[in-house]
Amino acid sequence: MDSAAQRAKDAWRRISDKPSTIMILRNDTPPYLAEQTVRVEYSIAQREVSGAGATTTVRGVTVFGVQGHPTITDLDIERGDKFALEGERYQVISVDHTLIGEIQARCEVLQ
């Protein structure tokens, strides 16, 4: 087995240890994409508010999905996508497809 497939299997094992299911809304237009199993890790980020010179706390998450797994479909997630999780709505800020075997998306809670 090539290393990319093995790394995807390793990523799926980590996702399966703490799975969450999300349904993504793309372009603010239903229908939602099919349910996808991911791992979600919560974070709190600091960022500067444009023009105000102040910092604000933004609740966010990183969504982890597989890429290149022999039997699991790649995570279908894009910048601007939206989803709900545990009573909060999130928007995808950035997606990293460069990792071998997995995809990571940084997301922020919608205000």
N, C-alpha and C positions, 0 to 999 in steps of 0.2 A: 504494500500500500504506500502511496506517495505521502510525503510529509504534510502537504496541504490537507488531504483527506484525514490524516491522523489528527492534525491540529483542529479540524472541524469537529471530529469526534470528541476530542478533549473539551472543546468549547461547549458542545451539546451536553456533556456530562456536568459541567459547571452550571449550565442553565437549568438542567434537570434537578439539581440540588435545591434550587430556590426559584421555581417557575412562576411566571405570571402570564396571563393571557390578555392581549390587547387587540382592539379592533381600530384600524386606522381610517381616518377620514382624509381623503386627498382632495385638494383644491376646494375645500369647504362644500363639496358637492356629494350627496349620497349617490350611490350606495357606499357603505363602508367596505373596506377590503375584508377578506375572510380573516377569522381569528388567527392570531399567530402567537406561539409560545416563545417567550423571551425571559431574560433575567433582568430585573430592574434594581439598580443600586441608587439610593437617595444621596443627594449632596446639597450643600449650601454654598453658593458662590457669592463673591463680592464683585460688584462692577460699578464703574463710574457712570453716573447719570449724565447724559450728553448736555453740555453747556452749563450744568449746575455746579460742577466741581465737587459734588458730594458722592458718597458711595451708598449703595443700597444693597440689601440682602435679597437674593433671588433664590427661591426654592427650585431645585431642579432634580433631574434624574439622568442616569446613563442607562440606556437600553442596550442589552447585549443579545445578538442573534448569531446564527450560524451562516457560513458562506462556504460552499464547496463540499458539504457533507454528502456522502454517497446515498443516503436515504431520506434526509430531512431537507425540505425546501428552504432555500436562502431567505433570510429576512427581507421583506419588501418594505422599505422605509426610505423616505426622502425628506430633504429639508422642506419645512413648511407644513408637513403632515401634522395632524392633530389626533389625539386619543385621550380617553379617560381612564383613570386608574385610582381606585380607592377614594372616590368622591372628588377628585381634582381633575381638571383638564390641562393637558400639556401640549406644547407645540415643539416640533423638532427644530433645533437651531442649527445643528451640523451633523453630518454623517461621515464616518470614516470607513471606507471600503478597502483601504490599503493593508489591513491586517490579514495575515494568513489564517484562514479557517473561521474567521468571525467578522461581524459587522458591529460597530458601536455607534450609537446615536446619542448626542447630548441634547437634552430637552429641558425646557423651562415651563413652570406652571403659568397658565394664562391668568392674567389679573382681571 
